[in-house]
Amino acid sequence: MLAYQGCKAYNVIVGLKLKLEKEIIMTTGTKIVVGVLASVLMLAITIGGIAFSAYSSYHDLGNRTESLIQAEYQRSQNVMSQTATTVMDVAKIADNYAEQVHELVEATMQGRYGEDGSEAVVQWIQEQNVTVDSEMYRDISRVVQSGRQDFANAQNRVIDVKRSYQTNLGGLWSGFWLNVAGYPKINLDDYNIILDATTTEKFETGVDSGFIQ
């Protein structure tokens, strides 16, 4: 009887031991699983944070840069219009000649008339039966030269901004995120500068004849 009871007690103890070991194993396994899941979640949150930060940063960069390209390009167009308007004021030319004056000023800024740009403007004015004295000639020359310099400066700013933007678009990291953000949203070819004919000639001939006087 005592032997039976002792055997039964032993079996109970062994059963409790096995149950306890199983619970310990399950608890340890659960901790490992929870730890792994927590690590994966933290990694996902970190990657998500980096991705959102990069997307936001390059989205703002694309928006800011394209707005600047458009603004600088428009500034260069405004310089031509303002120069044409000033020439008309100086020469007291009627408003109905505004389009012709604008075209003439644009051609001058493109260097189509070379060193005689100012003289071409004066000649056209004289053809409209306007008397051009020496003082008016100097004023017109000054306006054209100043306008052309302002125009060149504005064009250079367009070049600089476009070059920086195209570098970012071509970059591995920056280009990827700009494309993800949907950039470029403008056609950069629509904002090409007006190449100075005089400058083109200098490169082709290797001779610098100077700007209009």
C-alpha positions in Angstrom: 0.0 0.0 0.0 2.7 2.4 1.0 4.6 1.5 -2.2 1.6 2.2 -4.3 1.1 5.6 -2.7 4.7 6.4 -3.1 4.6 5.5 -6.8 1.5 7.6 -7.2 3.1 10.6 -5.5 6.2 10.2 -7.6 4.1 10.3 -10.8 2.3 13.4 -9.6 5.6 15.1 -9.0 7.0 14.1 -12.4 3.8 15.4 -14.0 4.1 18.7 -12.2 7.7 19.0 -13.2 6.9 18.3 -16.9 4.0 20.8 -16.8 6.3 23.4 -15.3 9.0 22.8 -17.8 6.5 23.1 -20.7 5.2 26.4 -19.2 8.7 27.7 -19.0 9.4 26.7 -22.6 6.2 28.4 -23.8 6.9 31.5 -21.8 10.4 31.8 -23.2 9.1 31.1 -26.7 6.5 33.8 -26.3 9.0 36.3 -25.1 11.2 35.6 -28.1 8.3 36.0 -30.5 7.2 39.2 -28.8 10.7 40.5 -28.9 11.1 39.7 -32.6 7.7 41.3 -33.4 8.7 44.4 -31.4 12.0 44.7 -33.3 10.3 44.3 -36.7 7.7 47.0 -35.7 10.4 49.4 -34.5 12.3 48.8 -37.8 9.2 49.4 -39.8 8.4 52.6 -37.9 12.0 53.8 -38.4 12.0 53.1 -42.1 8.6 54.7 -42.4 9.8 57.8 -40.6 12.9 58.1 -42.9 10.7 57.5 -46.0 8.2 60.2 -45.0 10.9 62.6 -44.1 12.7 62.1 -47.5 9.4 62.3 -49.4 8.4 65.5 -47.7 11.8 67.1 -48.1 12.2 66.3 -51.8 8.6 67.2 -52.5 9.2 70.7 -51.0 12.5 70.9 -52.9 10.8 70.1 -56.2 8.0 72.6 -55.6 10.4 75.3 -54.5 12.8 74.8 -57.3 10.2 74.7 -60.1 8.5 77.8 -58.7 11.9 79.6 -58.7 12.6 78.5 -62.3 9.3 79.9 -63.4 9.8 83.1 -61.4 13.3 83.8 -62.8 12.2 83.0 -66.4 9.3 85.4 -66.0 11.6 88.0 -64.6 13.7 87.8 -67.8 10.6 88.3 -69.9 9.6 91.3 -67.7 13.0 92.9 -68.3 12.4 92.8 -72.1 9.0 94.4 -71.7 10.2 97.0 -69.3 13.1 97.9 -71.6 10.8 98.2 -74.6 8.4 100.4 -72.5 11.3 102.6 -71.4 12.6 103.0 -75.0 9.1 104.1 -76.1 8.9 106.6 -73.2 12.4 108.1 -74.0 11.6 108.4 -77.8 7.9 109.4 -77.2 6.7 106.6 -79.5 3.0 106.0 -79.8 1.5 102.9 -78.0 0.4 101.3 -81.2 4.1 100.6 -82.0 4.5 98.7 -78.8 4.7 95.2 -80.4 7.3 96.3 -83.0 9.4 98.0 -80.3 9.2 94.8 -78.1 10.3 92.6 -81.0 13.2 95.0 -81.8 14.3 95.0 -78.2 14.1 91.2 -78.0 16.2 90.9 -81.1 18.7 93.4 -79.7 19.0 91.4 -76.4 19.5 88.2 -78.4 22.5 90.0 -80.1 21.1 89.7 -83.6 22.4 93.2 -84.4 25.8 92.6 -82.7 27.7 95.7 -81.7 25.2 97.9 -83.6 22.2 96.9 -81.4 21.6 100.4 -80.1 22.0 101.9 -83.5 19.4 99.5 -84.9 16.9 100.7 -82.3 17.7 104.3 -83.1 17.4 103.7 -86.8 14.0 102.1 -86.5 12.8 105.0 -84.3 14.0 107.5 -86.9 12.1 105.6 -89.6 9.0 106.4 -87.6 9.7 110.1 -88.3 11.0 110.7 -84.8 14.0 113.2 -84.5 16.8 111.6 -82.5 19.3 114.1 -81.1 22.5 113.2 -79.4 20.9 113.3 -75.9 18.1 110.9 -76.9 20.6 108.7 -78.6 22.6 108.4 -75.4 19.5 107.8 -73.4 18.3 105.0 -75.7 21.8 103.4 -75.7 21.9 103.5 -71.9 18.4 101.9 -71.7 19.2 99.2 -74.1 22.6 98.4 -72.5 21.1 98.4 -69.0 18.2 96.2 -70.1 20.5 93.8 -71.9 22.6 93.4 -68.8 19.6 92.9 -66.5 18.3 90.3 -69.0 21.6 88.5 -69.0 21.6 88.4 -65.2 18.1 87.0 -65.1 19.0 84.4 -67.8 22.0 83.4 -65.7 19.9 82.8 -62.7 17.6 80.5 -64.7 20.7 78.6 -65.9 21.9 78.2 -62.3 18.6 77.0 -60.9 18.0 74.6 -63.7 21.5 73.1 -63.5 21.0 72.5 -59.7 17.6 71.0 -60.3 18.8 68.7 -63.1 21.7 67.6 -60.8 19.1 66.6 -58.1 16.9 64.9 -60.7 19.9 62.9 -61.9 21.0 61.9 -58.4 20.4 58.3 -57.2 18.8 59.2 -53.9 17.4 62.7 -54.7 16.3 61.6 -58.1 14.4 58.6 -56.7 12.5 60.7 -54.2 11.8 63.5 -56.6 10.3 61.0 -59.0 8.2 59.4 -56.2 6.9 62.9 -55.4 5.9 63.4 -59.0 8.7 65.7 -60.2 9.5 67.2 -62.6 6.0 68.6 -63.0 7.1 71.2 -65.6 8.7 70.7 -68.9 12.2 72.2 -68.4 12.6 72.7 -72.1 9.9 75.4 -71.9 12.3 77.4 -69.8 15.4 77.4 -72.0 17.3 80.6 -72.1 17.5 82.9 -75.2 21.0 82.3 -76.5 22.8 85.5 -77.4 23.7 85.4 -81.1 26.9 87.4 -80.4 28.0 84.8 -77.8 27.3 82.0 -80.3 29.4 83.7 -82.9 32.3 84.0 -80.4 32.3 80.3 -79.7 32.1 79.5 -83.4 34.8 81.9 -84.5 36.9 82.1 -81.3 36.9 85.9 -81.6 35.4 88.2 -78.9 34.2 91.4 -80.6 32.6 92.7 -77.5 29.0 93.6 -76.6 26.9 96.3 -78.2 28.0 99.9 -77.5 
